């Protein structure tokens, strides 16, 4: 385990990052802001891009951000090392007519986004965040403070609740946000006010619900870190930290962070891993280096993608749900994710490469494989490998409470992931 001082500093910075990133759109902008502060230049996809080696750049497309550094010695066949992660998390999204209510209560009409643990959203203060498209053509980010709550029914009114709680996805998930009549109030006015704009100017919106509590370190020896959106802002943050550290000395490889949106929905969007965003950026980078079609494929053939997302730590109360032998635990290092059915893209060569990057970083690693009776989810890894043909390795950190409104990670694992990412970017 590394010295706790840098690990705790990393966790504190992650808490800042999550607080600044309540939606995928905020996360993409926070990635860009941090990279620009670290010496990167923000590019617009509609503009011509620099046509020479050297330089550090970042682009934002909706809720996705991609940052990279082109070393001065880069050629048309220089390999790229992509750390892929995602900016979205399971939860709730505002419906088109978002203000509702009954019996003097104001409520928000929300739609379930992805596969959240519904009960984890009960009885906690929530905020609203997203982007607003205005009549004058501007798009602004907006985020409220604590505004909503999804109150649970008291045990006196549901005596059997401790025998099994099942929330109806429609009737049981509409949070309260005030008192009054919905005909006279508009929750979009609350969101607009947080951005300093007039609600009457809103022509479109993408807004989600997020936990309002700040991430925190706790437990014996400060071993634990709890926060909303660790899936997958933990990986995005590790990638940002590592890319800033690696960019200035990049040589012989193009280090890149690709933070995609919509992973929780299958990644099929213009800003998702199944969409064209990564390929668009790579083709433009290699075109600037003078690569023809053959040289581009040669570069891909020697490149790597590290698909970084969270995985399951063994749960002490539900040990039977895990593989009986392979049981990663918080605080013992990042994980290599393996699946025979290619739900993860790791193969033997990827496992060997991961071991090398971990050794270079001085970090211990664990393996993750599912119980045969409990099929695992998937990641951007197989999608990226299929779309581009770049060899891909699925990795991450072990957590508990995955897809909860507030997830649990190990402080040392978070820091160690950024250290391995730095070694990966160094080639």
Secondary structure, 3 states (H helix, E strand, C coil): CCCHHHHHHHHHHHHHHHHCCCCHHHHHHHHHHHHHHCCCEECCCCCCCCCCCCCEEEEEECCEEEEEECCCCCCCCCCEEEEEEECCCCEEEEEEEEEEEECCEEEEEEEEECCCCHHHHECCEEEEEEEEEECCCCEEEEECCCCEEECCCCHHHCCCHHHCCCCCCCCCCCCEEEECCHHHCCHHHHHHHHHCCCHHHEEEEEEEEEECCCCEEECHHHCEEEECCHHHHHHHHHHHHHHHHHHCCCCCCEEEEEEECCHHHCCCCCCCCCCCHHHHHHHHHHHHCCCCHHHHHHHHHCCEEEEECCEECCCCCCHHHCCCCCCCCCCCCEEEECCCCCCCCCCHHHHHHHHHHHHHHCCCEEEECCCCCCCCCCCHHHHHHHHHCCEEEEEECEEECCCCCCEEEEHHHHHHHHHHHHHHHCC
